Amino acid sequence: MEIDMKILRWQEMPNFEIYSDQLITIVNQELAFMKIEVTNSMINNYVKHKVMPLPVKKKYGQVHIAYLIMISLLKSTFSMEEIKQYFQNFPIEKEYDKFCDIFWALWQKDKIDLGQGPTGTADDLQLLSGQINYLMAATIISKFRATNLLAQKGENHAATTSQ
């Protein structure tokens, strides 16, 4: 069973203010393919720790939808501090669609079929083991590279602002 993945792009998001329950519904629908569910307490936590901006008079907009989608996807691999650093260095309004395009391209490239399991033969189990090990190693290496690039960006930003 192939999983269909499509994430709203910036221009497809509602261009009006919404309440938190509507925000949760939109984001949960968008991330259902990853079995990710967002709650009101999660949103409050992200706002409290300044990972995403405050709502305006208890209402949320496109920027909040984008933040919440990206945070939800990134938090399984990156710490909140790393995600916060990413957003400080790369404005969401410019980066959101780029991130979604790259995410979609990688998803299409791999065409991960999460619904099919091994049949139980030794060859199938060996193949599955190899795929899991590859993906786990690739995740570790990718996280290492991304955090190093974020650190370099932070150092470069600090150097230019102190001059």
C-alpha positions in Angstrom: 0.0 0.0 0.0 1.5 3.3 -1.1 1.1 6.3 1.1 -0.1 9.5 -0.6 1.8 12.5 0.6 1.0 16.1 -0.1 1.6 19.1 2.1 -0.1 22.4 1.7 2.1 25.0 0.0 2.0 28.6 1.3 -0.4 29.8 -1.4 -2.8 27.0 -0.7 -3.2 27.8 3.0 -6.2 29.8 4.2 -5.4 33.5 3.8 -7.5 34.5 6.9 -7.2 34.2 10.6 -8.4 30.9 12.3 -8.8 29.7 15.8 -6.6 27.0 17.4 -9.1 24.2 16.8 -9.2 25.0 13.1 -5.4 25.2 13.1 -5.2 21.8 14.7 -7.6 20.3 12.2 -5.7 21.7 9.2 -2.3 20.5 10.4 -3.5 17.1 11.5 -5.1 16.6 8.1 -1.9 17.6 6.4 0.2 15.3 8.5 -2.1 12.3 8.7 0.1 10.4 6.2 2.9 10.5 8.9 0.5 9.6 11.7 1.4 12.9 13.4 -1.2 14.5 15.6 -0.9 18.0 17.0 -2.6 19.1 20.2 -3.5 22.5 21.8 -0.9 21.9 24.5 1.8 21.3 22.0 1.0 24.6 20.3 1.0 26.4 23.6 4.4 24.8 24.4 5.9 25.9 21.0 4.7 29.4 21.6 5.8 29.5 25.2 9.4 28.4 24.2 9.3 30.9 21.3 9.7 28.2 18.6 6.7 29.7 16.8 5.1 33.2 17.1 2.3 34.2 19.4 -1.2 34.1 18.0 -2.8 37.6 17.3 -5.8 38.0 19.6 -6.1 34.1 19.9 -6.1 33.8 16.1 -3.6 32.1 13.8 -2.6 32.6 10.2 -0.6 31.1 7.4 2.6 31.6 9.2 1.4 29.5 12.2 0.2 26.7 9.9 3.6 26.6 8.2 5.5 26.7 11.6 3.3 23.9 13.0 3.7 21.7 10.0 7.5 22.1 9.9 7.9 21.7 13.7 5.8 18.6 13.6 7.9 17.1 10.9 11.3 18.2 12.3 10.8 17.4 16.0 11.2 13.6 15.5 14.8 14.2 14.5 15.8 17.6 15.8 15.7 19.2 19.3 13.4 22.2 19.9 16.5 24.3 20.3 17.8 23.2 16.9 14.4 23.9 15.3 14.3 27.3 16.9 17.8 28.1 15.6 16.7 27.0 12.1 13.7 29.4 12.2 15.9 32.3 13.5 18.3 31.9 10.6 15.9 31.0 7.8 12.6 33.0 7.7 9.6 30.6 7.4 8.0 32.8 4.7 10.9 32.1 2.4 11.8 28.6 3.4 8.5 26.8 3.9 7.8 26.0 0.2 11.4 25.1 -0.4 11.3 22.7 2.5 8.0 21.1 1.3 9.4 20.8 -2.3 12.5 19.0 -1.0 10.5 16.8 1.4 8.1 15.8 -1.5 11.0 15.1 -3.9 12.7 12.9 -1.4 9.4 11.1 -0.6 8.8 10.5 -4.3 12.4 9.3 -4.8 12.2 6.7 -2.1 8.5 5.8 -2.6 8.6 4.2 0.8 5.9 1.6 1.0 5.0 1.5 4.7 2.1 -0.8 4.3 4.0 -3.8 3.0 5.8 -6.0 5.4 8.2 -8.9 4.8 6.7 -12.3 3.9 8.9 -14.0 6.4 11.5 -15.5 4.2 15.2 -15.2 5.1 15.8 -13.1 1.9 12.9 -10.7 2.7 14.1 -10.3 6.3 17.7 -9.7 5.2 16.5 -7.1 2.7 14.3 -5.4 5.3 17.2 -5.4 7.7 19.4 -3.7 5.1 16.8 -1.1 4.3 16.2 -0.3 8.0 19.9 -0.1 8.7 20.5 2.2 5.7 17.7 4.5 6.6 18.7 4.7 10.3 22.3 5.5 9.3 21.2 8.0 6.7 19.1 9.7 9.3 22.0 10.0 11.7 24.3 11.3 9.1 21.7 13.8 7.7 21.0 15.1 11.2 24.8 15.5 11.9 25.2 17.4 8.7 22.2 19.6 9.2 23.1 20.5 12.8 26.7 21.4 11.7 25.4 23.6 9.0 23.0 25.3 11.4 25.9 25.9 13.8 28.0 27.4 11.0 25.1 29.7 10.0 24.7 30.8 13.6 28.5 31.4 13.9 28.5 33.4 10.7 25.4 35.4 11.8 27.0 36.2 15.2 30.3 37.2 13.5 28.6 39.6 11.1 26.3 41.2 13.8 29.2 41.8 16.2 31.2 43.7 13.7 
